[in-house]
Amino acid sequence: AVTKGGVSSVKQLAAFRGTHQAPMIVPHDTRHRPKTPVRHTGHEQAAGVEGRPSSPFTVVITNHFGAESQQDMIDNYRRHRDEREECLKPMKVKMTKAARNKITEASQQRRCQQQLVNPAPEKPWKMRKFRDVPARVAGRGGGGGGRA
């Protein structure tokens, strides 16, 4: 308003103030705290500074922290189990023609070697002095020369 009135000196400013009413600012009363606006956040009302979060009393009382930490622990164990199962799975190897041919040749060679190594079974070895001596004890169920 002063600049629009064309005031350019101190004398003109004093004259301007005398003719025009200026808005008066009421000093702040320090005895009473100013009222803080009530905010509506969800299902409950919260008062105070908007940028500061309220204390989580309801969450503490209803044990949400315990349930949440328990769920986190369960998730960690589940993730660890899944990673372990993934490591224990056998690796998938794509077979090529050359690899298949080598496997079949090796299995055929193994069969041939086993046939050469294991010919017909022979009689069990006995010491010379026991070869010609007949057995005195009969097998099960037979009544051999045992004592009564």
C-alpha positions in Angstrom: 0.0 0.0 0.0 2.9 2.3 0.7 4.5 1.8 -2.7 1.1 2.3 -4.4 0.6 5.6 -2.5 3.7 7.1 -4.0 5.7 7.5 -0.8 9.3 8.3 -1.4 10.6 10.1 1.8 10.3 9.8 5.5 8.0 12.8 5.8 5.6 11.4 3.2 5.7 8.0 5.1 4.7 9.7 8.4 1.9 11.5 6.7 0.7 8.3 5.0 0.6 6.5 8.3 -1.5 9.2 9.8 -4.1 9.0 7.1 -4.2 5.2 6.6 -5.0 2.6 9.2 -2.4 -0.3 9.4 -3.5 -3.8 10.6 -2.5 -4.4 14.2 -0.8 -7.7 15.0 -1.9 -9.2 18.4 1.1 -10.4 20.4 1.2 -14.1 21.2 0.1 -15.1 24.6 2.9 -17.2 26.1 0.8 -18.6 29.0 -1.4 -20.8 26.9 -0.2 -23.3 24.3 -1.6 -22.9 20.9 -4.2 -25.5 19.9 -2.9 -28.1 17.5 -5.1 -29.2 14.8 -6.8 -32.6 15.0 -5.9 -34.9 12.1 -8.1 -37.7 11.0 -5.9 -40.7 10.1 -7.8 -43.8 9.2 -10.0 -45.1 12.1 -8.4 -42.9 14.9 -7.8 -39.3 15.5 -4.3 -38.0 16.1 -3.2 -34.6 17.4 0.2 -33.0 17.2 2.8 -32.2 14.7 1.9 -33.9 11.4 5.4 -34.9 10.3 6.1 -36.9 13.5 4.6 -40.4 13.7 2.5 -41.3 16.7 3.6 -43.9 19.2 2.4 -47.4 18.1 0.6 -48.3 21.4 -2.1 -50.3 19.7 0.5 -52.3 17.6 2.5 -53.0 20.8 -0.5 -54.1 22.8 -1.9 -56.4 20.1 1.5 -58.0 19.7 1.9 -57.1 16.0 5.6 -56.7 16.5 5.9 -60.3 17.8 3.7 -61.7 15.0 5.6 -59.7 12.4 9.0 -60.8 13.6 7.8 -64.4 13.8 6.6 -64.2 10.2 9.9 -62.7 9.2 11.7 -65.6 10.9 9.5 -68.2 9.1 10.1 -66.5 5.8 13.9 -66.6 6.4 13.8 -70.3 7.2 11.6 -71.0 4.2 14.0 -69.0 1.9 17.0 -70.9 3.4 15.2 -74.3 2.8 14.4 -73.4 -0.8 18.0 -72.3 -1.5 19.3 -75.6 0.0 16.9 -77.7 -2.0 17.9 -75.8 -5.1 21.6 -76.6 -4.4 20.9 -80.3 -3.7 19.1 -80.8 -7.0 21.3 -82.6 -9.6 22.6 -80.5 -12.4 20.9 -81.0 -15.7 23.4 -81.9 -18.4 22.4 -81.9 -22.0 23.7 -85.1 -23.7 25.3 -84.9 -27.1 25.6 -87.7 -29.6 29.3 -88.1 -28.9 28.6 -88.4 -25.2 25.8 -91.0 -25.7 28.1 -93.1 -28.0 30.9 -93.0 -25.4 28.6 -94.2 -22.7 27.2 -97.1 -24.7 30.7 -98.2 -25.8 32.0 -98.1 -22.2 29.0 -100.1 -21.0 29.6 -102.7 -23.7 33.3 -103.0 -22.8 32.4 -103.4 -19.1 30.1 -106.3 -20.0 32.8 -108.0 -22.0 35.4 -107.6 -19.2 33.0 -109.0 -16.6 32.3 -112.1 -18.7 36.1 -112.7 -19.1 36.9 -112.1 -15.4 34.0 -114.3 -14.1 34.2 -117.7 -15.8 32.4 -120.8 -14.4 32.8 -121.2 -10.6 35.4 -123.7 -9.4 35.3 -126.0 -6.5 36.3 -124.4 -3.2 40.0 -124.8 -2.2 40.8 -127.3 0.6 44.0 -128.3 2.3 45.5 -131.6 1.0 45.2 -133.5 4.3 41.4 -132.7 4.4 40.5 -133.4 0.7 39.9 -137.1 1.0 38.4 -137.0 4.6 34.5 -137.2 4.6 32.5 -134.9 6.8 31.4 -136.2 10.1 28.5 -133.7 10.8 25.5 -133.9 8.5 23.6 -130.8 7.5 20.5 -129.5 9.1 17.7 -131.9 9.7 20.0 -134.9 9.2 20.9 -137.1 12.1 24.7 -137.2 11.8 27.2 -138.5 14.2 26.5 -135.8 16.9 26.4 -136.5 20.6 23.1 -136.7 22.5 
